[in-house]
Amino acid sequence: MKTVHKLMLSVLFAISLPVLAMDLQQAMSALGSAKTQGLVGEQPNGYLGVVGSSAQAKEIAGLINKARKAEYQKLAAKNGIQLSDVEAIAGKKAIEKTEAGQFIQLNGQWQKK
């Protein structure tokens, strides 16, 4: 009986994971709001950083940064340049595009643009 009970709990847990976890599409949808709320900001390295300690902000940044890195790697390989060069260019552009009142990181410090 214990084995059946453990199996049922395992199945229920596995089914509930997708409900609990955010996917990339949801993270992209939540990004604008997270930036407006000051939870995440753009960094010179081309990735999002977490401004405050929010689990949701960490999840959003993690998912989006993973997708960004994959894209940066493709661009670097396609153009025969270093990943760090693509990251720096992307970071500069992202900071330039950041709206006033949202956070950017300069010299290791968060500040509102």
Stockholm file with secondary structure:
# STOCKHOLM 1.0

chainA/1-113         MKTVHKLMLSVLFAISLPVLAMDLQQAMSALGSAKTQGLVGEQPNGYLGVVGSSAQAKEIAGLINKARKAEYQKLAAKNGIQLSDVEAIAGKKAIEKTEAGQFIQLNGQWQKK
#=GR chainA/1-113 SS CHHHHHHHHHHHHHHHHHHHSCCHHHHHHHHHHHHHTTSEEECTTSSEEESSCCHHHHHHHHHHHHHHHHHHHHHHHHHTCCHHHHHHHHHHHHHHHCCTTSEEEETTEEEEC
#=GC SS_cons         CHHHHHHHHHHHHHHHHHHHSCCHHHHHHHHHHHHHTTSEEECTTSSEEESSCCHHHHHHHHHHHHHHHHHHHHHHHHHTCCHHHHHHHHHHHHHHHCCTTSEEEETTEEEEC
//
